[in-house]
């Protein structure tokens, strides 16, 4: 990777394109922190402080203090960052209808709720909230709805998103919130949930036997009851199992069988019968776009893995270990803000080096990283930033300059 002294000026350009902070010293401190993250590939204070740029030698204790000060600024809070990250993410993603993935990840004593823009099979976090774990009673759904309203307040009206979420999130309040926002959604339901079809209440578990394997039930339904019930399309099925070509070998089949066996051990007897079924509540009128949209939710799982252990348990950013030691939810939220900023820049680099129209010299370097070419946009960014050959030096800096230009040219978002 280029030296921090070379990366810092172009990261500063991105920070300025995002729209702040208002003071030059604050912009510089934030750019130094993001540069340290991209250079160290770790969120821990010890990793950040060792590569934090400094014009003169600084003892480790002083470096720790500088990192602590930088992590204590409001520039990393969701209140300040969310509108800027939304503008940046939409500037990078070309979809007319962006997909948003809602999910949560547990890191020690904290549950972190995130909403991110799905891009290249990964997620760019743009909004988040933090709750202590075990979760306080009655806080899960209100926190989720408040998070979506906070994001909607700065979301542009001409890019109406489609939200996807797993079966831990469905509630009458959530569907009502999404309906009020005017967003599309595809959310997985649980087999124990009840919906109304043609005026008759059905527990979803009882509908499974009416759907043959390889087919899909699509019907109008309502979730909830009374005046607060939400009308949508119910999609039920499990389709046909198709093994990707790169997994159709003895080793992958053996690993898949082991994973399925471990999954079955985790489930109760009743859940084993329903786990393979897909039960979706969606605004799409047909099963195919609903299923295709729901698949995009898996980008969140990969992004959480990137933030924690990485694809092999060694190359992640240690988000879980970093925040598990913290005792204040606001401090956790600021670390998540740094993760979101770093993910944006690293993914932009991964997108650039993975393009088919990238310079031949760049494609040659990328071709040295893996025999299959199956690398996530985040992993490509990481390998580009840590490539020891130095052949990507100029291209990385140009990519960050281009990213800053694209963000600066994006239309302003509505005021919150």
N, C-alpha and C positions, 0 to 999 in steps of 0.2 A: 504493500500500500504506500502511496505517497506519504511523506512525512507530515505530521500534524501542522507544521508551519505552512505547508503548501495547501492542505485541505481546508484549514480554517477560513481563509478569505472567501472561498467559494461557498462554504457552509453559511458564512455570514450573509452572502448574497441571497441564499434561500430564506434565511431568517428575516431579512429585510423585505423580501417579496411576500412573505406571509403577513406582514403588517405590524411589525413591532419586535420587541418592546420600544417604547417611545424614546428612551435615553440610550445614547451610543454605548455607554458602559454596560448597561443591562443587555443590549443586543450582543455585545462582545462576549459577555460572560455566558450567555445562553449558547452562542455559537461554539465557544470553547468546550462546553459540556457535551454538546451533540458530537463535536469532533472527537472528543475523548471516547464516547460510546462507539462510534464507527471504527476508531482505531483499536480499542481494546476488545470489542465484541463482548462486553460484559457490563451489566448494570450495577455490579457491586462497587462500593466506594473505593475499595483497595485497588481494583482494576482501573477505575476512572482516574484516580489521583496519580497513578504512575505515568500516565500518558497525557495528563493535562498540560497544555501548552504553557510555557513560561519563558520569558526573555532572559531570565537569570536563574541560576540554580536555586531551588526552593526545597527545604527539608520536608520529609514525608509528613510530619505533624501539621505543618502549614498547608500542605497540599490537601490533607484531609479536611481542614477547616474551609478551604476554598470550595471543595466539592459540597460540603455541608451547606455553605451559604448559597451556592448555586441551586441546590435542590430545595431550598426553602423559599424560593421566589414564586410569586403568583403566576409567572409566565408559564408554569408547568401545570396549572390547575385546569380542570375541564371547563370552568367558566370562561377562562381566557383563551384556551387553546381550541376548543371545539369549533367555533366559527372559522378559525383560520385553517384547521385541518380539513374541514368540509370543503372549503374553497380550493385547497391544494389537491385533495383527493379527486374532486370532480374535474379539476383541470387536467389530471393525469389519465382518468378513465373516460373512454369515449362513449360508453353506453348511454343511450337516450333515457333508458329506465334503469338506473343503477340498482343493484341488489344490496340490501343491508342485511347483515347477519347479527342477530341478537343472541348472546350466550353469556355464560359466567364461568369463571375458573376459581378454584379454591387454592389459596396459597397460604398454608399454615393457618393462622388465626383470622384470615381475611377471605371474604368472598368478593371477587371483582367482577362487576357486570360491565360488559362492553357491547357497543354497537359499532360495526365497521363496514366499510365499503368493500365488497368482494371484487378482487382484481387478480387475474391470472391464478386462480385457485388458492389464493391467500386473502387475508383481510387487512385493510388499512384501518386501524382503530381511529374513530373520530369522536366518540363520546363514551364516558365511563362513569361508574359510581362504585363506591366501596361500602360494604357492610361487614361488621365483625362476624366471625363464625365461632360457635353455632349461631345461626341467624336469629335475630330478635323476632319474636312472634308477631305476625301481621305486617312485616316490613317488606317481604319479597315482592309482592305484586305492586304496592305503591311505589317502591323504588324503581321498578321496571317502567311503570307508566310515566313517572316523573322524568326518567332518563329520556324516554322517547319524546316527551313534550319539550324538554330542553333542546334536543336535537332539531325537532321540527321548527322551533322558533327561528333558527338560522338557516334552514334548508330552503333552497331556491324553489319557487313555485313552478318553474318550467322544467324541472327534472324530478318528477314525482317518483319516489323510490318504491321498490317492492321488498318487503321485509320477510325474512325467513327465520324460523326459530324452532328449537327442539321441543319435545313433549313436556319438559319441565315448566314451560311458561304459560300454557293456555289458561285463561281465566276470562270471565265475563267482562271484568274491568279492562283487561288488555285489549280484547277485541273491540270494545266500545271506544277505547282511546284511538285505536288505529282507524276505526270508521270515522271518528270525528276529525282526524288529521287528513283523511282522504287518501291514505296510502293503500297500495295493494299489499297483500300478505299471503304467505303459505306457511302454516304452522302445524306441526305434527301434534296429534292428539294422543291420549292414552286410552287403552282398551277399556278402562273403567269409566271413562267419560260418557256422558249422556247427551244426545242431540235429539232434536225433533225433526222427523221426516214425514211430510204430508200430514202434519198435525199429530203424529203419534210419536211418543218418546221411545227412543231406542238406546240401550246401552251398547256401545260400539262392539264390545266382545260378542254380542249376540248376532251382529251383522256378518261376522267373519265367515260363518258357515255358508252364507248365501253367495259368496264370491268364488268362482272357480279359479284354480291356479292359472297364472298367466293372463288374467283379465282384470279389469278395473271396474268398480262400481262408482258411478258419478251421479250425484243427485243433489237437488237443492235441499238445504237443511238450515236449521237455526241452532245457535249455541246459546245456552242460557234460557231463561224463562221470563214471562211477563213483558212489560214495556222495554226492558233493558236487553232483551234477546237480540242477537246479532245474526242477520241472514248472510249466508255464504254458500259455497259449494263444498260438499263432502266428497272426498276421494278415498276409496278403500281398495286395497289390493296388495299384492307382493310381486307381481310381474314374474319374469323369467330370470334365472341367475345366469349372467354372462361373465365369464372369466376373461379379463384383459389378456392380450397376447403375451405381455411381458410377465404375467403370473402363471401362464400355462406350462409350467415345468415342474418336475418332481419336488424340487426344494421349496418353491413357493406354495405348491399344493399342500405339502407337509406342514409348513408354517401356518397356512390358513386353517388347516384342520386343528392344529394345536390352539390357535386363537379362538376358534369356534367352541372347542371343548372347554376352554377356560371361561368363556362367556356363559356357557350353559351352567357351569357350576355356580356362577354368581347369581343366577336367576332363581326365583321361586318356581314351583311346579306350574302355577298358572301363567307366570310370565313367559315360560319356555314356549308355551303354545301361541303366544301373541307377539313375541318380540320381533319375528321376521316380517310381520305385517306393517304396511305403511298406511297410517290413518291421517289424512290431511284435511285441514279446514283452510280453504283458499278462496281468493277472489277471482281466480281463473275459472272459465266455464268448462274447461276440458282437462282431462287427467294428465296429458302429456306435458304441457308447460308447467303444471303444478309439480309434477315429479322432477322435471328438469330443474326448476327453480329450487326445490328443496335440496337437491344434491349440492347446490352451492353452499349450503350451510356448513359442509365439511371443511371449507376453507378456514373456519374459525379454529377447528381442532389443530390443523397444521400450524396456524399462527401462534396458538398457545404453546404448542410444542417448541416452536422456534424461540419463543420468549423464555422458555424454561430450560429444558435439557438439550434441545436441538435434535436433529434427526438421528443421531447416534449416541445420545446421552452425554456428549462432550462439547458440542459446538453451539449450545444455546446461550442465552443472555442471562440466565440465573435469576429471572424475575421472582420465582417462588422463594428462593433462599434469601433474596434481597429484602423482600417485603415481610417475610415471616418474622424477622427480627424487630420490625417496627411496631410501636405501640400506639400510633396515632393514625386515624383513618385519612386525615388530610395529607400526611407525609406519604402514605401509600399511594394516594391519588396523584401526587406529584411525580413519584417514580414511574407510575403508569403513563403519565404525560411524556416523560422522557422516552419511554419505550415507544409510544405512538409516534413521536417525532423521528426517532431513529429508524423505525420501521418504514416510514414514508420515504426517507432518503435512500435507505438501503434497497427498498423495493424498486425505486425509480432507477437505480443503477442496475439492478438485476434485469429489469425490463429492457434497458438500453443494450446491455451486452448480449442478451438473448434474442434480439431481433434478427430476422433473416436478412435485413438490409444493413446490418452492422458491417463496418469495414472488415475486409478479409483478414487483416492482422488480428483483429479482435476475435473473430470467429475461430481463428486458429488457436488462440489461447484458451477459449472456452472449450474447444474440442479436446483439450488435454485433461479436463477435469473429471470426466466420467465416460465410460464406454457406451452407455445407453443414451445419454443426453437428458435423462429424466431428473431434472433439478427444478426445484421450486424457484419462483422469482426471488424470494428472500435468500435462498441458498446461493443462487447465482450472484446476488449482490454481495454476500459475505465472501465468497471465493474471489470475486473481483477485487474487493477491498483488501484482502489478505494475500493476493497473488504475489509470490516472492520474485517473479521474473522482472518486474518493473516495466513490462511491455504495455501495460494498461494505464500507466501514469497519466499521460496527457488525455486519454479518452475519458478517464474517470473525472478529471477536473472539468472537461468540456461538458460531460453529462450533467454535472451538478450546476454548471452555468446555464445550460439549456433548461433544466428543471426550474431554476429560479425565474427564467424568462417566461416559461409557460404559466407559472403561478402568478407572476406579476401581471400577465396579460388577461387573466381570468376576470370575469365580471365580478363586481363587489356583491356580497351577500346581504340579505335584509338584516337590519339591526335587530338584535334580540329584544 
